Every structure is written in structure tokens, then in C-alpha cells.
Amino acid sequence: MEKKIMLGNEAFARGAAEAGAKVISSYPGTPSTEITENAAKYDSMHVEWAPNEKVGAEVVIGAGIAGARAMTCMKHVGLNVAADPLFTAAYTGVNAGIVFVVADDNGCYSSQNEQDSRFYARSAGVPMLEPADSKECLEYVKLAFELSEKYDTVMMIRSNTRISHSRGVVELGEIQIPELKKYEKNTGKYVAMPAAARKLHIAQEKRMKKFAEDSSRFQINRIEEGSKEMGIITSGICYQYAKEAVPEASFLKLGSVNPLPKELIKEFAEKVKKTFVIEEGQPFIEEQIKAMGINVCGKDLFTVQGEYSVNMIKEVFRKPLADHEKAGEAPVRPPLFCAGCPHRALFYLLGKMKKTVTGDIGCYTLGSLPPTSSMDTCLCMGASIGMAHGFEKARGEEFGKDVVAVIGDSTFFHSGITGLINMVYNKSKSTVLILDNRTTGMTGHQDNPATGKDIKGNDSPEISIEELCRACGVQHIKEVDPFDLKEMEAAINEGCERDALSVIISKRPCALIVKQPGTPYMITEECKKCGICMGIGCQAIEKKGEDIVIIPERCVGCDLCSRVCPFGAIVKEDR
């Protein structure tokens, strides 16, 4: 059998192909993005980017009911968006297998919170599996489809940043050609009206009870005999950390974390003198075990915050830490826009104009940081538009006119459209800036409905943001190149002065997908050392002693610095 080193996310995709999945629909979100990107490499599956996680979930639920195995992938906060269809699909059950893969982000490496997706599984009443390495990522996807069909339930798989983005050896199996299960109309099962839903809820509780009973015999839940003095109950990546930190202990490795295999837990706890629960995030497992009347130690020793490590667990158990050379101090480098980024010009202007800016999720969130420091809020996908409207309704129209909502093109399609409709419907006077950089930049340059390409790079209909805004009822729309500072400033002023809602589309491709001309700029002797050029936060501009210089190797020739210099001291290098 062929073996290959794979990212956890690659293994998830391979598992879907080997399971005979036919449909995968997702929205990109770190750390889950690469699952869908890798799935697109398999011709056996239809793979697509959906506008948001709710749509992706609805697509795969529809596909599953129609008889095709289907999977949707998202990051933890994406599950908030997909929760509506998930909770009802948990009632209806499935026809062919339906799997949700959710990647948590302990440590907030790329997210605005550390929410624990296990609580969603428990609240929705669906089983959840949690792999501990790449090999299990592949195996658990295949198992999840089998269990989904066996127990007539949506299945969830919990990953996290470390599992998704670490590599391990995976044994490859055969890719299965999807086979459709027979579809039969069944309104009592698939039409969740109140009268039907009450019956479906009873059925859901029965299958979850059966799953819980059976899970004590699942091979993915196993006891590993060790010292009788100490027993550790753990799952996922924490199993790897704990196994390395305390190898002499007895272990109960949980592969299914909802519902818990209670009989197996009781059996394990009786075998050891003292039982510990090691889990990142909230005390999800710990509290349920304590509710069973079993005394365990958990969050009284371990934090609910951040990411765990081998050394952190060793410290708790007072064991010698692993020897390693102390890493040298890395040079301090604040997060900055890329050289040539179209967002830099816009946020320079917004900071200069001292507008109240409600921000959103994307590369442009960096606009909140020095030197531009021109963003007041950032909450969740699409919130910038709704919050701008809230500012206006709280503080009045005059204040609202100077409020600018900033949102990216992909985020606008994800969840900004409904907010814009609300602004139109409720007569907002604020200004919305849609930053159309022709890609979904923050998650690694995925296509979206505005780019004219699908996930495989094939041509697809390009949705016009301007026409969409007009269809939503916006009457004042202007498209501007953000590097045209005078026109952009005039457009923002015009929008803020207007006694009506305005939309400005800041349109310029991401500097990483469309390269700038390339001739670097230089600072001449005409420089007055005023520092205005430093205010744009370009990586290529540095202060050396008393002088301000441009590092030619970093400069992409976008010419923004020359546009802001009031003395004409920045010119192209003579090459």
C-alpha cells in the first residue's frame, strides 16, 4: 500500500475521495482552507467555493438527501454561519452520508476568537469525531461517512490549526467512484414543519442514545495500558502532546468526543488511581465526566486559553523539560500591508480624513494598526456594514455621514449583501467602501463570485458588484482606483456629504496576483525629512539615522509614496 506524507488538510480531502464523496462545497477559512483546495484535485468529486458557510452547508445537505455523499469544510467561526441548516439537518437525518469538517483555532493564530466547536455538536445533537494526526484525518473522514449512514445522522469532525497544518505519514487507499443512493420523496423526514419536527426530534434523541451506547466499542476509542497511578483521558492533538510528555501514564484516547463513550470512561477510571483530562479549550470532556460522578483533574491544572504543548504539560506534572536551544530573538516587524497593496492607499486616506471606520475580516484589518491606525471596529464577517448603520442610528444622521464601512469583495458576498439591503431599507446615510482586489486575499488567494473563475481556475460568470449594489437599491455608486488619491478622497468626501447612502468600490488587483511595473523608486536630495511617506506604512521605506530611504529590493514601483510626497522628492530610479 502506498504511503505519503500529507498535511492533515490534504488527508481530509483524500479521505473524502476514498469514501466516494461526490460533492464538496465550502467557504475558505484558515485553518480549513486547504481541505477544499486539495479536494478540487480529485476529478471524482464536484468541488466548489460557496459564497459563505451557510450556503455550503445547504448544498451538501441537499446533495446528501439526493443520495450523494457530501462534505463541507469551515473554520470554527464559519460554523456560526452554518449553524442554522446544521441544527435542522440534525433532526432530519440523512440519505447518503453528510460530513461537516470544522477546524478550531486554539491560540487565535488566524481568528478573532477561540470558540470550541464541540459545544455545537452537543447542542445540535450530532456525533463528532476528533483525529489526532494526518493518518486519522483520512481514516476518520471515511468512518464518518459510514457512521452517518449507519445512524442516519449528520457527522462532524473537529480539527484544529495544529492537526490541519502539520504533516504525517498516511496510507493511501483506492479512490471510490461515487455511487448514488436511491432518492425517495419523504416529506415526513425532510420537511421540518413543526408537527414533523417534534417527531424528528424524538428520532434524533434515540439515534444519539444508540450512538453513545455503541461508541464504547468503537476502535477509535481505546485504552492504552500504562501506570496504574495515573490515567489521562484526552483526544485530538492533546493526545500527541500528553503521550510525549507523560509516556508512562495509562491513556484513554477518545476518537469520538460527542457523545462520549461513558461505559468506556467508567471502565478506564476504575483502572487507575488518579484520572486527568487534558483538552484544549473549554472543559467539555471534563465537565461531562464529573457529571457522571467520576473525580477527575482538568482545568484546575490546565488553562482554557491558547494552545497546549509538550513542555506545558510537562511543567504541570513537574517533569524535566525537553532540551532545546533557545531560539534567538527575531527582529521586530509589525504586521504591514504588502508592498504595492491597494488597501494601503485607502487606509492612508481614511486616517488622514479622520473618519469613523467600521472594519471587517480580511487583509484590510491591518488598517487598524499604525501607522495608518484608521479602523475603529472589527467584529465578524460582514459586520462592518451593519455596525456602520448602528453607529448612525445611535448617534444621528450627522454623525452617520462621517461613518465609513469597509468590507472586502469576498466578505461582501459572504455576508455583506444583507447588511447593505438593511441600510437601503432603513434609509442609512453612511458610506460603504467595498475593497475589490479581485481575490480572497487573507486565506491564500481563492476565487470568489466577482473574479470570473471557479475553484479549478475555469471561467465562470463574473458577478458585478456595482450591478448587485444597484439591484439592492443603492442609487449612488462610484468605482475608483485607490491609488488615485485625489479621486478617492473626492469620492469619500462626496459620499459623506451626500444626504443618502453611498457605495464606493475601491477596485485594484491584489499586488500578489497582478505584479506592479517593477521599477523601484528612490528618495532624492529634495527630501525635507518630513516623514509623510513613512505614514503610509510601506515595507520598502525605512529611516536610517536621520535619513529616510527606499530599499529597492522591497519596492515594487506602485508609486504611492511619490503621490503623497509634497516636495516631489520621490522619483523612479534611473535604470
N, C-alpha and C positions, 0 to 999 in steps of 0.2 A: 504494500500500500504506500502511495506517495506521501511524503511528509514535506511540509513547507513552513517557514517562519512567517507568521502573519500578525498584523495588528488585530487587536480584539474586534475592531470595527470591520476589518476585512473578513474575519472569521464569521461574524454575524451574517454578512452578505452571502458568504459561501454556504453557510448552514441553510439559508433560505432557498438557495438554488438546489442543494442536495435534498431538501424537503419537498421539492416540487411546487414551490410557491409560484404563482403566476402574476400577481400584481403587487407592486410596492409603490406607495405614494407618501411623500414626506415633505417637510419644510426643513431647510438647513438650519442647524443649531449646534454649535460646539458644546459638548464633545461627541455628538452623534452623527455629524455630517457625513463622514466617510463611509458609513454603512450604506447609505443610498447611492453615493458616488461609485462605490465598488459594485453594488448590485447592478448598476447600469451596464457593467461589462459583460453580464451574462445575457445572451440572446434569448434564453428560455423564459425570461421574465419581462413583463411590461413594467418599466420603472419611470417615475415622473416626479418632478418637483411640483408640489401643490402650493397655492398662494399662502396657506397657513396650515397649522396642525389640525385644526377642526376639519377642514376640507379633506386633508389627507386621511384622517380617521374615517370620515364618512365614505370616502372612496373604497377603502379596504373593507369596511363593514358591508358595503353594498356588494363588493366582489365576493366576500366570504359567503354571504347569503345566496348569491347567484351560483355558488358551487366551486369557486376557485380559492385555493389557499392564498392568503394575502397578509401583508405586513406593513406597518407604518412605524417610522422611527423619529424620535424627537429628543430634545433636551428636557430637563426637568420642568423648566418654566413653560415649555411648549405643551406639557401635559395639562396645564391650567386651561389652555385654549381648547384642547381636545376633550376636556372633561365632560362636556355636555353629551356628545354622542356615546362616549365610553360608558357612562353610568346607565344609560338605557340599553345599550347593547349587552351590558352585564345581565339585564333582565331577559332579553330576547333569546340569548344564546346564539349559536352559530349553525351553519350548514357545513361548509368547509372551514378549516382552521383559520382563526384570526389571531394575529400576534401583534402586540404593542411593545416595541423596544424603547425604553426610556433611560437616558444617561444623566445621572446626577453629577453635581459638580462640587464635591466637598473641598472647601478651600477657596471657593469663588475665583477660580482661575480665569473664567471667561463668562461670568454670570453675575447677576445683581443680587442673588441670594443663595442659600444652601438648602433649599427645601428638600424634604425627604419623600421620595415618590412611593415608598412603601405604604404610607398612610392613604394614598389614593387607591391602591389596590385593596386595602382593607375597607375603606369607605365605600368603594364601588362594589365590593363583593366579588372580586375576580382573583384567581390564583396568580402568584408572582414567583418566578424563578430568579436566582441570582448567581451567575457564573463567577468563578474565581480566577480564570485565566483564558487565554485565547482558545485553547482546546475545548474548554467548556462552553465558550461563546458559540462555537459551531454546534456542539452536541446539544446544547440547551435549546437552540432555535428549532432543531429537528424534533426534540422531545416536546417542545411547547406546542407545535402543530399537532402532534399525536394526542397530547393531553386535551387540547382544545376540542378536538373531535370526539374523543372518548367521553369527556364530561360535559359536552355541549356548552362550552364557555369561552369567552374571550380570555386569552392568556397574556400576561405581562411579563417582561424580562427587564430586570434592573441592572444597568451597567453604571459605571461612573468614569470620571476622567482617566483614572489610572488604568482601569480594565480596558477601556476603549482605545487608549493611546499607547499601551505597552504591547510588546511583541512576545510571541511564544510559539512553540512547535505545535503544528496542527496536522492531524492525519486526514487526508482528503478522501472523500468517498465519491460515488458516482452522482453526477448531476441528473436529477429526475425531470423528465418531460412532464409538465403539468397535465393532470387529468382532472376534468371537471366532474364534480358530484352532481347528481340529478337535482334540479331545482323544482320544487313543488310549491305552489301558492299556499300560504298558510297564514291567514290574517290573524288568527288567534295567537300566533307565535311572533310574527314580525310587525304587527300593527299595534304599537304600545299605547292604545287608548286606556283611560283609567280602569275600565272594567277588566280589560285584558291584563293590564299592568299588575293589578292586585294578584292575579293568578300566577303571572310570570315571576313575581317576587317570591312567592311560595316555592316555585320550582327552583329559583336561584339559590335559596337558602338550603334546599335539600341537596343540590349538587355540591355546594361548598362544604356541607357537612360530610358528604361522601368523600370528597377530595381530601379533607382533613384526616379522616379515618385511614384512607389509603396511603397518605403521604408518609406515614411512619415506616412503610415498607418500600418506599421509593429508593432506588440505589443512589440517587443524588443526595440523599440524607444518610450520612454514615457516621458510625462511631469508630474512632481510631484510638485503640488502647494505648495507654501510657501510664504515667504515675497515677496512683490512686489518691494521692494527696491533693492534686489539682486537676480540675476539669474545666475546659474552655469551650463555650458554645459561641460559634461565630459563623460568618458567611462572607461570600464575595472576596474582595481584595483584603479584608481584615484577616481572613484565614491565612493568606500568604504571609502577612506581617507577623501574626501571632505564632505561626508554625516555625518561623525563623527565629523569633525572639525567645520562645519558650518551647523548644522541641521535645522536652521531656514530659510535658503535660499530656493528659488524655484530651481528645478533641471530639466534639460533635460538630461536624461540618454540615451546615444546612444549605442545601441546594434550592429548596422551596422555602420561602420566607413568609408566604401568606397563602393559605392558612398554615400555621405552624404544626409540625408533627408532634402533637402533645404526648402521645404514648412513648415515643422515642426519647423525648426530652426527660420524661419521668424516669425512664429506664437508665438514662445516662447519669442523671443527678444522683441516683441511688448508688452508683458505682464509685463515686468519688467523694472525698472528704469535704472539699470546698469547690464551689462552682462559680465561674466568672463568665460574664457575657462581654464580648468585645465587638462593637459595632460602631461604625462612623455614623454621625448624625444623631438623631433623636433615639431615646431608649425604647425603640419599637419592639424588639425581641424581649428585652429585659422586663418591661412592664407586664407583658403578657405572661411571662414565666412566673413573675411574682404573684400575679393574679391566680395562678394555678396552685399557690401555696408553697412554692419552692423558693428557698432562700438563695439568692444569687447576688454577687457583687458586679456592678457595672459602672454607671455614670457617677457613682460616688468616687471612683478612681479615674475615670476617663472623661474627657471633655466632649461636649456636644458640638463644639466648634472646630472647623478646619479639617485637615487631612491627617490621618494617622501615619505612623511609620514604625519600622522595626525598633529603632532606638527609643522612640517614645514609649513603646510597650515595655522595652527592657528597663527603662527608668522606673516605671510603675512597679515592676516586680524586683527592683533593686539588683539587676543583673549587669555585668560589665558591658559597656557599650562597644559596638563594633569599632575596630581600629580603622582609621582612615585619615588621610592627610587633610588637614583643614584647608578648605578652598580659599584661594586668595580673594581679596576684596575686588569685586568687579567695579569698573568705573561707573560712576553715577550718570545715568542717562534717563531723563524724564521721558515719558511717552509723548511722541510727537507725530503729527501728520507726516506721511511720506513726502519726500521731495517731489514737487510738482502736483501734489494733491489739490484737486479743485475746491475741497472744503476749506482749505487754509484761507484762501482769499475771502470767502464768505464770512467766516468767523472773525477774521481781522476787521471786516467792515462792521459786523454786528457789535463787536466790542467797542469800536471807535464811536458808533452811533448810540451806545448805551441803551440798547433796547432790552426789555424783559423777554428772555428767550426760554420757552419751554422745549426741552430737548427730547430725544428718543434713543432707541437702541441701535447702534451702528458705529462705524469708524468715527463718525462725526461727534460722538460723545466726548472725544478728545478736545472738542471746542470749549469744554468746561474748565480745562486746565490752563495754567499760564503758558505762554504769555498772553493769549487772547482772553482767557477767562470770561467767555461770553455765552455761558449757558447757565440758566437758573435751576432747572429741574431735569430729572431723568427718572422715570418710574418703570415703565414696561413697554412692550411693543405697541405702538400706535397711540400711546398716552399723550404725546405732545399736543395733538390736536384737541382732544377732549379737555386737557388741562388749560390750554390757552382760552378755550371757551369758558371754563370755570373761573379763571382769573378775571375775565371780562364781566361775568355775571356777578361776581363777588364785589368787585371794586368799581364797576361802572364802565360805560362806553368810552369815556375819555381816556381812562387808564387802558382799557382794552385795545384801543387803537395803536398803542405802542407795544403791544404784546405780539411777539412773532413765534409761531410754532415751526419747529424744524424737524423734518422727517425724511428718511431715505426713500428711494424708489421701491425697493423690495418691501420695506416696512410699511409703506403706504398701501401696497397691495395686500399685505398681510393683515393689517387691522387699522389702517388709517382712513379708509374709504367711509366707513360708517360714522366715524367721528366728523368727517367733513360734511356728510349729509346732515348730521345733527347741527353743525354750525349754520348751514344754509337754512334748515327748517326753523331754527330758533334765532335767526336774524343776528348772527355774530358780526362784529365789525373788525375783528382781528385779521392778521395776515398769516398765511400758511406758506412756508418755503419748502418745496419738495426738491430734494437734492438728487437729481437723476444723474448718477455716474455710470450708468449702463451695466451695472453688475450688482451682485450681493457681496460687497467687499469684505465685510468683517469675518465671514465664515469661510473665505477662501475662493471667492470669485465664482459663485454659482449663478446660473442664468435665472431670470425671473420673467414674468409676463411682458415686461417692457423691452426685453433685449432682442426678441425675434429669434431666439434659439431655445431648443429643449435640452434636457439633461445629457443627451448624446451628442449635442452640437449640431443637430439638424435644424433646418429652417422651420420656424413656427410663426403663427400670426403675432405681430408686434402690437401690443395694446398701447394706444396713445394715451399718455397721462393727461394731456391737455383736453382731449375729447372726453375722457372719463370724468374729469372735473366739471366740464361743461354739462355733461349729462346729469351730474349730481346737483346741478342748479347754480354753479358758480358762474357769475357773469364777467368778472374781472380777472383775467388770466394773462400772464406775461411770461415768456420764456427768455432767459438771459444767460449769457456765458459769465460765470462768476469771476473770470479773470478780467472782464471788462468792468473795472471797479466803478467808473463813473456811471455807467448804465445801471449796474446793480444797485448802487447807492440811490440813484434816482428812482428806481423801481420800488425799493423798500420804502423810501420816503413817500412816494405816491400812494403805495398801499396803506401805509399807516395814516396818512391824511384823509384817505377816502372814507366816506360815511357808509361803507359796505364791506363785506368780506372780499378779500383779495387772495389770489393764489399766484405765487411766483415760482416758476420751475427753473431751478439752477441746473443747467444742463452742460456737462462737460465730462468726458470719459475718465474713469479712474486712471491715475498715472501709471499703474502697474499693468494695465491691459492695452493702453494706447500710449506708446512712448512719446515723450516730448522731442522737439527738434534736436536737442543734444548739445548744442554749443554752449559751454558754460559761460557765466557772467563773471565779472571782476569789479572790484571797487577801486576807483581811481583816486588820484590826489585831491580831487574836488570834494572828497568826503569831509563833512564837518563833525563827524563822530556824534551825531545827534541820537543815534540808536533806534530810529524809527524802523529801519529794516530788521532789527533784532525783534521787533514787536510782532512780526509775522510768524515767528517760531519755526523758521526753516532749518533743517538739519545741516544745510550747507554753509550757513552763516555763523561765524564764531568771533568771539572777542579774544584777541591775543595781545596781552598787555594793554596799551592804550588804543590799539588799532582794531578795527573791525574788518574781517577778511572773509572771502568766499572760498571754501575748499572745492577746487574744481572737480575732484573725483566724485563728490557728492551732488554737485549741481547738475540738474537735468535741463536747464535752459528754459524754464517756464516763464521767466521774466517778471514775476510778481514783485520781486524786490526792486526792480528798476521802476516799476509803476508807482511804488509807494515812496521812493526816494524823492524828497522835494528839491534836491540840488542837482539832479541828473548825474550823480556820481557813480552810478552802477551801469556798466555797459558790457556788451558781449566781448569776450576775449578775441583778440586779433589772431586768427589761426590761418 
